Amino acid sequence: MAEIILGDRYEIQNEIGAGGMAIVYKAHDKVLNRDVAVKVLRPEYKQDQDFIKRFDIEAKAAASLNHPNIVGIHDVGVHDGLHYIVMEYIEGKTLKEYISEKGKLDWRETLKVSMQICAALEHAHEHKIIHRDIKPHNIMVNAAGVVKVTDFGIARATSASTTTIGTTVLGSAHYLSPEQARGGFTDERSDIYSLGVCMYEMITGTVPFDADNTVAVAMQHLQKEPTPVSEIIPDIPNSVEFIIMKAMRKEQRARYLGAKDMYADMLKVSINPDAELTDDNNADEVVFSTKQIPVIKPEDERAYAAKENQTAPKDLSEKKDKKEDKKEDKEKKPEDKRAVIAAITVAFVIIAAAVFMLRGALFGIDTGKKSVPNLKGLTVDQAQEVVSELDKNIELVETDEYSAEEEKDKIISQDPAANENVPGSKMIYITVGKGEKTTKLEDYTGMNADEAQKKLTKLGYKCTIAEENNENLNTEYKKDTVTRQIPEAGSKAKAGDTVTLYKSKGVEETVKVPDLKGYSLDAAKALLKESNLICGDVKEVDSDKPENTVVGQSIPADTKVEVKQKINLEVSKTKTETGTNTNTETGKSISFQLPSQPDQMTVKVIRKDNGATVYQKVHNASETVTVNFKFSGDVTLEIYVNDQFYKEESVNG
């Protein structure tokens, strides 16, 4: 798609996502000078009317919606036979990626994200559109925390003729509602269930149901109760757990009646987590099993749905005396009893048929079976070519997961498995490898080293800790806190990589003052720094000791003081002779020019015969220095620049 301009307007830049039906590109709108996302139907489907129709459903469904939490549709078109949808470009990541990076979200952030999804669903449901594929992969989160629901690829209007989908199971297995898993009647409450699963994953870091294959996951949605959130996250408010578990009830009528009701409860809890929530549906929770599935065929489903919405007329016979009821039971004719037995028998036959149909939908028990090819190791494009040759009605439903690097962008598992039979118009669920998971390392400096190690270990890293002294470290680092890390914060790493944390040995609260007398000034300063003390004021005093030798200190040696205590020093004066540091006195003199580098330098002139300093001053580069003297006799002078020997001059007496 590189260098292609769709509709003479949208300049394709790079691929940013892909699915079994379409590929999403980042593009630039040349007319409005803005970035957009363009979803393009895969070329191999451009002649397939079923896929074109499904693509058209997404465009129409999303284009009819205008909400800040739904990705906006800008344009649709066809270019050289390629069908495309132009959408709002979101600079961010999917909710699935966000959960993977953070491990899990706290309950407040979970509510913040979920309320935005709920608001988007409420808007869609008001426009009679059911999304039917709500999952973290179809939810974008930008840097500001704004949520956008996308991908209305299997959305369906809620008219009487479209709410039933027979035995075809659509949506991703981990987020399917029970009615979708069994191919039953779907409505707005199916999206409520999927949102509940998303909330469960956000707050616990894991999906409620998981298994080796999609069929097993679907059966768990039908039969198994999820582990209560509080067993995984003990400190979760009861009200938050109530919202999640109510949304995930098996029976549709036992869930929230609509997104508006669910949003109201979330808003109430976000303000007061101790708020009491009422279960105003008054519907008993029903645990489904394969023997309880009422859906047999589309017309039965519609009848069942209509029956749910009807209110049974009151029976005046309820007022009859119980004794009369018992009497009537005893007086029932044998023909009536036979009719009851017959009805029960018919019911069992219907239930058995429902079970058989469910098994047929999920396990491929059907006529017209075809052997599934081995897709493992292929790319999605390669797999699509293979299955299209087998049967163009077979659709690949794609999910992804982290894997070995060599498996990246290749199919690592499939369901049904290779060589199993699949009926016509069946979906094959494939899992595509994403390669090894890499994340950006957090900044652990300043954290307690043991806590940082636990956090890294939980994220799958190997972690080692090394101690280091506080030399050259900022004093804000307390004992056992992380001073630096390797690799550095922001570096990309994958599970199993080693992260080395360096922790501070800390400093003692008090230290002994060292004996500094007899040391040169520079040596005394170094000794103070090593002892975690500070050199204070330095005063020159007369002494017979060599110049700059410490002859006194403000705090005696071996005295205990607090760290960073200032110690004032007394040092012996620099020995000079009268009139050696002025250029205005008369007498003998020498002149010399300084080098051109550095910009400033300390110049010192010393008598060679006795080591006395006769001149010392800071000068600029290339400056001519004149030094005057008032002494008799021949004297040799040594000139030093920044304590380095520069030249020698002789003065004749």
N, C-alpha and C positions, 0 to 999 in steps of 0.2 A: 504493500500500500504506500510505500515511500514515494514522494513526489507526485502523488495523485491529488487533484483538486476536485472535490465532489460538487456538482452543481455549479461549477465555475465560481465557487465561493469559499468552500471549506477546505483549507490546505492541511492535509494529513501530516502529523509530525511523528508520533510514535505510539506503539501499542501500550495500553495501560490495563487491559483485562481481557479475559476470554471465557466463553462458555461453550456448551455443546451446540448452541444455535447461532451465536453471533460473537463477533470480536469488537471490543471497544477501543477506540483510538482517541488520543488527544489531538485536537486540530485547532487551527486559527481561522476565525471568521474574518475574511478580508474586507467585508462590507462594513461591519460594526467594530472592527479592530478589537476583538476579544477572543479569549481562549474558550473553546467548547469541547464537549465530549461527543463523539460520534459512534453510535452503535451500528455496525454493518452486518447484515445477514451473511453468513458464510457462503462463499461462491457456489459450493456444491449443492446448496438448497435453492438457488435462484429460480429453478424451474419447478420446485416442489410446492404445489399450491397449499398443502397443509401447513408447511412452515411459513410461507408468505402470509397466510391467514393469521397464524399465531403471532407473527411479527406485527401485523397490522392491528391485532387486538391490543398489544402493548402500547403502540403509538396512540391509538384512540383513547385507551383507558387513561394513560398518564396525561395526555394533552387536555383532557376534560377537567383536570384537577389543577387548582391554583392555591398552593399552600406553602408557607415558609419551611415546612418540614418534609416536603416532597420535591424531589428533583424535577425541575421544570423542563418542559419540552419546547424547543424553539422552532423546529422545522422537521419535516419528513420529505423524503424524495427517493428517486431511482436514478442511478448513474450507471450507464452501460450495463443494465440488467441487475445492478447491485442495489438492494433496498437498504435504506439507511434512516436512522432517527438522530436528529441533532438535539443534544441535551445540555443542560447547565453543567459546567465543569466544576467539580468540587476538589479543592486542594486539601486533601486530608487522607484518611485511611478508613478501611472498613471496620465496623464494630468488632468483627472476628479478630482482626489484626490488633485492635486496641486491647481486647481482652487477653490475647496471647502475650502481648508485651507487659501488661500489668499483672498478669496472673489471675487476679479477680478484682472486682470493684467493691468499694464499701457501699452500704445500703443507701446512703444519701446520693452518691453519684449514680447508682443504679436507678433510683427514682427520677433523678434529673434527666437521664437518657430516656427512660421508659415513658415519661410523661410526654416527651416530644414525639416518640413513635406513636403513642396513643392518640395524640392530637392529629397526627397525619392519618391514622386509621379512621378516626371519627369523621374527618373531612371526606375521605374516600367512601366510607359507608353511607354518608349523607347523600352522595352522588350515585348510590346503588352499585358501588364497585367493591368487590372482595379481592384482596391481593392474592391470597392463597399460597404465598411462598415467603412469608415473613421469616427471616433468619438473619443472623449477624452479618453474613456475607452480602446481604442486600441493603445494608444500612451503612451510610457514610457518616463519619464524624470529622468535622474540620478542627483547626487549631483552636478555635474559640469555643469548642464544645457544642456547636450547633449540629443537630442530627438531620439527616436527609434520607428519606426512604426512597429506594429506587427499584428498578426491575419489575415492571408489571407484566412480565412475559406470559404468565398464566393466569392473569387477572380475569375475572368473569363477572358480568353484570348479574344482579340478583333478580332476574325475571323468572317467572315460573318455568319457562322452557330451558333455562340454562343452569339452574342451581344443582342439577343432578349430573353426575359425571360417570355413572355406571361403574365398571370395574377398573377403569384406568386410574392409577395412583399418581398424582402430580404433587410437586413440592419436594423438599429435601427430607430424607427419612428421619433425621434427628429432631426435626421441628414440626413433623406432621401432626395434625389433630387426629384423634381416633377415627372420626368419620371419614377423613381423607385416606387413612391407612386401610380402611375396609371398603373404600370406593362408594361412600354413602353421601347423604344429603349435606352439602356445605352451605354455610351462611356466614354472617359477620362474626359469629362466635368461634368460627374456625380460626380466624385471624387472632382473636383474643387468646386462644389456646397457644398458638405459636409465639405470641408475645410473652406469655407466661413462661414458656420454655427459654426464651431469650433472657428474661429476668433471672431465671434459675441459674443459667450459665454465667451471667454477669456477676452474680453475688457469690457463687460457689466456685467459679472457675472451671466447671465441668458440666456437660449436658446430663439431664436426668436419666436418660436411657442410652445405652451403648451396647454394641455387640459386634461380632465378626462380620456380619453381613446385614444388608438393609432390610431383608425380610424379617430377621430376628428383631431388629429395632422396631419395625412396624408392629410386630406382635406384642412387644412390650408396651407400646402406646395403647394397644387395645386391652391388655390384660393386667399389666403390672402397675402398682402404685409407686410414685417416685419417693425416694428417701426424703423425709421432711428436711427442709432447709436448716432448721435449728439443730439437727443432728450433725450437720457439717459446719455451720457457723453458729455456735452456741449463743453469741451475744446479739443476734439479730432481733430487732423488735418484733413482738408477736404480730403487730399490725402489718408489717412488711411481709412476713411469712404468710399471713392470711391472704393478702392480695395475690401472691404468686400461686399458692395452692388452689385458690378459688378459680383463677384463670385456667388452671390445668386440669380441672375436673373432667372425667371421662364423658359424662352426659352433657350435651350442649346446654340444656335448659338449667343446669346446675351452675353454669359459669355466670360471669357478668352478662347482663342482657345486651350491653353494647359498650363501645369504647368510651362513651360519655360517662357511664357509671363507673367504669374502672378508673378513668382520669380523676373523677371526683374523689374517690377513695385515696388515690395517690397524693393528690393535692392536700387532703386533710392530714395524711400521715407525714408529709414533708414539713408541715407546720407543727404538728404535735405527734411524735412517734408513739405516744401512749394513748392515742385516740382509740375509742372503741368503734369497731366497724360492724355493721349489721348485715346479716345474710338475708336480704329482703326478697330473694328469689323464692324462698320457701320450697325449694326443690330438693328432694332426697338425692344424695349422691348414689350413683349406680356404678358398680365395677363390672366392666364388660368382660365376657369371655367369648370364645368362638360359638358357644351354644346360645348366646344371648343376642346375636346380631340380627336385627329385624329387617335389614335391607336385602332384598332379593333381586329386584329389577327396577328400572327407572320408574315405571308407573306405580309400583308398590311404594317406592320412596316418596313420591309426591303425595300419595294417599296418606302415608304415615305423617308427613309434614303437615298436611291439612288437618289431620286428626289431632295433632298436638295443639293446634291453635283454636280448636273448638272447645267449648265448655259443655260438659254433659248436662242434659236437662235434669232437673230435680225429679226424683222418683217419689211420688206420694205414698207408695207402698212402704217406704222406710218407716212410716209412722205406725205400721201395723204391729200388733202385739207379737212379741218373739214366739209366744206359744203357737200362734197361728202359723208363723213361718215354719216352725218345726213340723207342725201338722201337715202343711202343704208338701214339705219335703218327703214325708213318709208316704203321702198319697200320690207321689209322682208315678206316672205310668211307665211301664217297661220300655215303651217306645221312646219316651223322653230320655231315659237313661242310656238307651242305645245311641241316641243322637249325641249325647254328651261324649260318650266313648269315641264315637266317630270323629267328633270335632277335635278331641285330644290327639287322635291318631293322625289327622290331617296336619295338626300343628307340628307334631314330631317330624312329619315328612317335609314340611316347609323349613323347619330348623335344619334338618339334614341337608336340604338343598342349599340353604344359605351357607352352611359350613363348606359344602362342596364348592360353591361358587367362590368363596373367600380363598380356599386353597388353590382354586384355579387361577385367581387373580394374582396371588402372591407367589405360588410355586410353579406356575407354568403348566398346570394340568388342563390341557386344551387340545383341540384338534388342530391340524395344520402346524405341528411342531417343527421347529428347525433347530439344528445343532449350533450352539453358540461357538464362534471362533475364539481362539486364544488371543486376547488383546494385550496381555501383559508385555511390557517392554516397548510398546508402540507409542507414538505420539497421538494426540487426539485426532489430528488430521489423518494420520495413517489409519487409525481405528475406524474413523468415519467412512473412509473409502472401502475398508473391508466389510463393514456391516451393510453399507449401501448395496454392494454386490450381492449380499445375502438376501436382504429385504429392505427396501427404502423406507418402510414404515417403522423399522426398529430405530428408536431414538436413544442416543447416549445422554445420560444424566450425569453431569460431572461434579465431583467434589474434589477437594485437594487436602493434602496433609504433608507435614514435614517428613523427609526421608533422607536416605543416603544421597550424597551430592551427585553420584553417577546416575541416579534415578530421576533427576530433575526433569520436569516436563514430559515424563513418560508414565504410562499407566502402570500402577503397582498392584492393583487388585481390581476385580470385577465381580459383579453379581447380576445374573447367574454366572457360575464358573464355566470355564471352557468345557466344551463337549456336552454340557447340559442342554436340555431342550427348552426352547422359548417359543411361545405362540406368536402369531402375527400381531402387529401393532403393539409390541411389548417394548418396554424400556430396559436398557441395560445400564446398570449403575456402575460407573467407573470412578476410581480414585487416582488422581494424578499427583505424582511426587512434586513437592516444592523445593526439594533439595534440603540441605542442612539448615536448620533454623539459626539465624544470626540476629542478635539484638544489640542495641547500643548500651554499653556499660554505664551505669549510673556513677555519680561522683560520691564516693564513700568517705572522703576526707572529712575529719571532724566527728565521724561516727565512732561509737565504741567498737573496737576491733572484733570482739566476739559476736556482737549483734550483726555486724556487717558480714562476717564469715557465715553465720546461719542463713542470712538472706541470700548470699551468693550460692550456697549449697542447695537451698530450696529451689533456686532457678536453674540448677543443673550444672553449675560450674564447680571445678576443683579450686579450693582456696587454701593458701598458705599464709602464715603471719610471721613477720620478722620484726625484731625490735631495733630501734636506732636511737642514738643520743639526740639531745635537743640542740646540738651544735648546728648552726646555720638554719635553724627552724624558727618559725614564728612562735613566740612564747604563749600564744593562745591555745596551743595543743596541750591538753592535759594528759596525764598518765593513761596509757592504754587506749588512746584515741588514734584513729588512722591519720597519718601525716601525708601519705602519698600512696599511689597504687600503680601497679603495672599489670596489664595495659592501662593507659590513662582513661579517664572518664570520656565518654563519647566514642571510644573505639568500638568497632564491631567484633563480637565474639560469639561463639556457639557453645552449646551445652558440651561439657567435657573439657573445655579449655581451662587452663590454670590462671587464676588471678592471684597475684601476690600483694598482700597488704602490709604496709610498714606502719608500726605503731610506736608512739612516743614512750620512752622510758620515764618521762616526766622529770620533774625537778624537786629537790628537797625544799622544804619550807624554810630551813635555816642552813647556813654554811659557815665554816670557819674562815676568818680573814687570814690569808697567807702572810708570811714575813717577807716584805718587799725590799727591805733595806739592802743596799749593795748591788741591786739589779739596775741595769740601764733602764731608762724611761720606757723604751719600746718593749723590753722584756717584761717589765712590771705590768704594762697594759695587757699583754698577752696572758699573763698569769691571772689577772683579775677576770678576764673574759672566760677563761677556762673554769674559774671558780664560780661563775654566774654572778659576778659583781661588776660594778661599773666604775671606770676611772673618772674621778671628779676634777676639781681644780688642781692645776699644777703650778707651784710657786718656786721660783729660783731663790736660793739662799747661798751665802758665802760658805765655802767648805774647801777642805784640802783634798777632797775626793775628785776623781776625774769628772769632767763636765757631763751633765745630764745623768748623773748617778743618783738613785733614790737614797736620800739621807733621813727621811721622816715620812710617816703616814698618819692620817687623822684618826684611825681606829687601830689599836695595837694588834699585833699578830695573835692568832688563836682565839680571838673574840668571836662568839657566835652572833651572826646578824641575819636579817631577812635577805632572801635572794634579791638581786638587782640593787643592793645597797651601794651608794656612792662612797668611794674612798678618795679623799684628797691627798695629794702627794707633795713632798718637798724634794727638789733636786738641786744638785750643785750647779752654780752659775757657770756660763761659758766664759773662759779666760780670754780677755782681750787687753790690748795695750792702749794707752791714752792716745786719742786722736786718730784711731784707726778706722772709724766708721763715718767719716765726714769728708766731703770733697771740697770744703771751703778753707780748711787749715793750710798753712804754708809749710813747706818742707819738701822732702823727696816724695816722689809718686811714681806709680806705674799705670799704664793704660792698656786695655786689651778689649777685643771685640768678642761678643758671645756668639755661639752657633745659632742657626736659623730655626732649630727645633729643640724642645717643645716651645709652646707659646710663652710660658713663664718658667723660670728656673731659680733655684737657690744657689747663690754664689758664695763660696767660703775661701778665704785666703789664710794660709797657715805658715808660720815661720818654721823652716825645716830644721833649724838647730835646736829649738826647744819645744816644738809642737804647739806653741801658743797661737790661738785664733786671733788674727789682727783685723779681720773684716768678714762680715756675714750679712747678706741682704738679698731680697728677692728682686729679680730684674726681668725685663721682657726680652724676647728673642731678638738677636742681632744688635742688641744695644751695646754701645761702647762704655766700658766701666773704667773709671779713674779712681785709684786708691792712693791717698796721701799718708805719709809716715813722718813721725818725729823721733827718729833714733839715729845714732851714728854707727859707723862701721859698715862692712860689707855683709849683706844678708841675702840668703836665697829664700824665695817665697814659692810655695806650692799652691796652685789654684785648682779648686774642685767645683764642678757643676753638678748639682743634685747628688752630692756625695761621691761622684765619679771623678778621678783625676783628669784634669783638662790640659794644663800646661804648667811650666815652671819659669819664673822670672827672677833675675838677680838685680839687687839694688846696691850700688857702690856708695860707701860712706865717705 
